[in-house]
Amino acid sequence: MNRFTEPEIAALYRAMRERRDMRHFLPDPVDPDMLTRLLEAAHLAPSVGLMQPWRFVRITAPALRREIHKLVQAEKTATAQALGERQEEFLRLKVEGILQCGELLVAVLMDRRERHVFGRRTLPEMDLASVACAIQNLWLAARAEGIGMGWVSLFDPVALAELLQIPAGAKPVAVLCLGHVEAFYPAPMLELEGWTRRCPLQDLVFHDQWGNTKAPA
């Protein structure tokens, strides 16, 4: 049969339900074999036209990690200024664990994507969607392994590309903090901090036309 066993299904849904965007990490290193497994999980992701547009840069130099942290802090300040009345509330949030996590990765959208037309002629952004699928695979695999992951998007992509010598046409889209954690948050951290709440599913599912949330009888 095609269906997984009940324990396998339950484990998959548990990983989705308990996945968290982590900001607090322990300094313990991530086992190299585990890191390989997590990257292999990312590489199993679907991609439009099987273009596999993801590239991962593993950051091992402490000085480079500190430079990335500076870029994120600069963007955090700029974001706070753009938030107006919520500026101080935002500045109190912990938005990354770059200096504490065991492993730091940068997910990059590859260059020369214009060669890939299959599935992208009218929706060129599907390359970015494919990278997001790889990041989600990595995230779920990490949660199943008991490893925390945080997705950081507060940075200037041009400055980060220059720092990592990323070629023209490629674009960094995520700084990924990976590492051991003391505990996973019982709910998304931004909910716990009162920043926002998850929307009810029924408000986001429409029937036959935009905005119609009433299901057919």
C-alpha positions as CSV (number, residue, x, y, z in Angstrom):
1,M,0.0,0.0,0.0
2,N,1.1,3.6,-0.6
3,R,0.0,4.8,2.9
4,F,2.6,5.1,5.6
5,T,2.1,3.4,8.9
6,E,0.2,5.2,11.6
7,P,3.3,5.9,13.7
8,E,5.1,7.3,10.6
9,I,2.2,9.5,9.8
10,A,2.0,10.7,13.4
11,A,5.7,11.5,13.4
12,L,5.4,13.6,10.2
13,Y,2.6,15.7,11.5
14,R,4.3,16.1,14.9
15,A,7.4,17.5,13.2
16,M,5.2,20.0,11.4
17,R,3.2,20.9,14.5
18,E,6.3,21.3,16.8
19,R,8.6,23.0,14.3
20,R,9.7,26.3,15.7
21,D,11.7,29.3,14.4
22,M,14.4,29.1,17.1
23,R,16.4,32.0,18.4
24,H,18.1,30.5,21.5
25,F,20.8,28.0,21.1
26,L,23.3,26.0,23.1
27,P,27.0,26.2,22.0
28,D,27.4,22.5,21.4
29,P,28.6,21.5,17.9
30,V,26.3,19.7,15.5
31,D,27.5,16.2,14.5
32,P,28.9,16.3,11.0
33,D,27.0,13.2,10.0
34,M,23.8,14.8,11.2
35,L,24.5,18.0,9.3
36,T,25.0,15.9,6.1
37,R,21.6,14.2,6.7
38,L,19.9,17.6,7.1
39,L,21.4,18.9,3.9
40,E,20.5,15.7,2.1
41,A,16.9,16.3,3.3
42,A,17.0,19.8,1.9
43,H,18.3,18.4,-1.4
44,L,15.3,16.0,-1.6
45,A,12.9,19.0,-2.0
46,P,10.7,19.5,-5.0
47,S,11.8,22.1,-7.5
48,V,10.1,23.5,-10.6
49,G,11.4,21.8,-13.7
50,L,13.8,19.9,-11.4
51,M,16.1,22.9,-11.6
52,Q,17.3,22.5,-8.0
53,P,18.1,26.2,-7.5
54,W,19.3,25.9,-3.9
55,R,22.9,26.5,-2.9
56,F,24.1,26.4,0.7
57,V,27.2,28.2,2.0
58,R,28.4,26.8,5.3
59,I,30.0,29.5,7.5
60,T,32.9,28.1,9.4
61,A,35.1,31.2,10.0
62,P,34.3,33.0,13.3
63,A,35.2,36.4,11.8
64,L,32.8,35.8,8.9
65,R,30.0,34.8,11.3
66,R,30.6,38.1,13.2
67,E,30.3,40.1,10.0
68,I,27.0,38.4,9.1
69,H,25.8,39.3,12.6
70,K,26.7,42.9,12.0
71,L,24.6,42.9,8.8
72,V,21.6,41.5,10.6
73,Q,21.9,44.0,13.4
74,A,22.1,46.9,10.9
75,E,18.9,45.6,9.2
76,K,17.2,45.1,12.5
77,T,17.7,48.8,13.3
78,A,16.4,49.8,9.9
79,T,13.4,47.6,10.2
80,A,12.7,49.0,13.7
81,Q,12.7,52.5,12.3
82,A,10.3,51.5,9.5
83,L,7.8,50.0,12.1
84,G,7.0,53.4,13.6
85,E,5.0,53.0,16.8
86,R,6.1,49.3,17.2
87,Q,9.8,50.2,17.0
88,E,10.7,49.7,20.7
89,E,8.6,46.6,20.9
90,F,10.4,45.1,17.9
91,L,13.9,46.1,19.2
92,R,13.2,44.0,22.4
93,L,12.6,40.9,20.3
94,K,15.4,38.4,19.8
95,V,15.5,37.9,16.1
96,E,18.5,35.6,15.6
97,G,21.0,33.3,17.2
98,I,23.9,33.7,14.8
99,L,26.7,34.0,17.4
100,Q,25.4,31.1,19.5
101,C,24.3,28.4,17.1
102,G,26.4,25.4,16.3
103,E,26.1,25.7,12.6
104,L,25.4,28.7,10.3
105,L,24.3,28.3,6.7
106,V,23.3,30.8,4.1
107,A,20.8,29.6,1.6
108,V,21.3,31.1,-1.9
109,L,19.2,31.2,-5.0
110,M,21.6,30.1,-7.8
111,D,22.8,32.2,-10.7
112,R,22.0,31.6,-14.4
113,R,18.4,30.8,-13.6
114,E,17.2,32.3,-16.9
115,R,18.2,29.0,-18.6
116,H,15.4,27.3,-16.8
117,V,12.1,28.1,-18.5
118,F,10.1,24.9,-17.6
119,G,7.5,26.1,-15.1
120,R,8.9,29.6,-14.9
121,R,7.8,31.3,-18.1
122,T,4.9,33.0,-16.5
123,L,5.9,32.5,-12.9
124,P,9.7,33.2,-12.7
125,E,9.5,33.4,-8.9
126,M,9.0,29.6,-8.7
127,D,12.7,29.3,-8.4
128,L,12.5,31.1,-5.0
129,A,9.5,28.9,-4.0
130,S,11.7,25.9,-4.7
131,V,14.4,27.1,-2.4
132,A,11.8,27.7,0.3
133,C,10.8,24.0,-0.1
134,A,14.4,23.0,0.5
135,I,14.6,25.1,3.6
136,Q,11.3,23.6,4.9
137,N,12.7,20.1,4.3
138,L,15.8,21.0,6.3
139,W,13.6,22.6,9.1
140,L,11.4,19.5,9.5
141,A,14.3,17.1,9.4
142,A,16.1,19.2,12.0
143,R,13.1,19.2,14.3
144,A,12.8,15.4,14.0
145,E,16.5,15.1,14.9
146,G,16.0,17.4,17.9
147,I,18.0,20.2,16.3
148,G,16.7,23.8,16.4
149,M,16.7,26.0,13.3
150,G,16.0,29.7,12.9
151,W,15.4,31.4,9.6
152,V,16.8,34.9,9.5
153,S,15.8,37.3,6.7
154,L,17.0,40.6,8.2
155,F,20.0,41.5,6.0
156,D,20.9,43.4,2.9
157,P,21.2,40.7,0.2
158,V,23.7,42.8,-1.8
159,A,26.0,43.3,1.2
160,L,25.8,39.6,2.1
161,A,26.5,38.6,-1.5
162,E,29.6,40.7,-1.5
163,L,30.7,39.4,1.8
164,L,30.4,35.8,0.6
165,Q,31.7,36.5,-2.9
166,I,28.4,35.2,-4.4
167,P,28.4,35.6,-8.2
168,A,26.2,38.1,-10.1
169,G,22.8,36.7,-10.7
170,A,22.7,34.6,-7.5
171,K,21.0,35.9,-4.4
172,P,21.2,35.0,-0.7
173,V,17.7,34.5,0.6
174,A,18.1,33.1,4.2
175,V,20.6,32.9,7.0
176,L,19.9,29.6,8.8
177,C,20.9,29.1,12.4
178,L,21.2,25.4,13.3
179,G,22.0,23.9,16.6
180,H,21.2,22.2,19.9
181,V,18.6,23.9,22.1
182,E,17.6,23.6,25.7
183,A,14.0,23.2,24.7
184,F,11.7,24.0,21.8
185,Y,9.2,26.9,22.4
186,P,5.7,25.6,23.3
187,A,4.3,28.0,20.6
188,P,5.8,30.3,18.0
189,M,8.0,32.8,19.7
190,L,6.2,35.8,18.1
191,E,3.0,34.5,19.6
192,L,4.6,34.1,23.0
193,E,6.0,37.6,22.8
194,G,2.6,39.0,21.8
195,W,3.8,40.3,18.4
196,T,1.1,38.5,16.4
197,R,-1.0,35.3,16.3
198,R,-1.5,32.5,13.8
199,C,-4.6,33.1,11.7
200,P,-7.5,30.6,11.8
201,L,-7.3,28.2,8.8
202,Q,-10.9,28.8,7.9
203,D,-10.1,32.5,7.3
204,L,-7.5,31.5,4.7
205,V,-9.4,28.9,2.6
206,F,-11.7,30.3,-0.1
207,H,-14.3,28.5,-2.1
208,D,-14.7,29.1,-5.9
209,Q,-13.8,32.8,-5.6
210,W,-11.5,35.1,-3.7
211,G,-12.8,35.9,-0.2
212,N,-15.6,33.4,-0.1
213,T,-15.0,31.5,3.1
214,K,-18.4,29.8,3.2
215,A,-18.0,26.1,2.3
216,P,-20.5,24.6,-0.1
217,A,-23.4,22.9,1.6
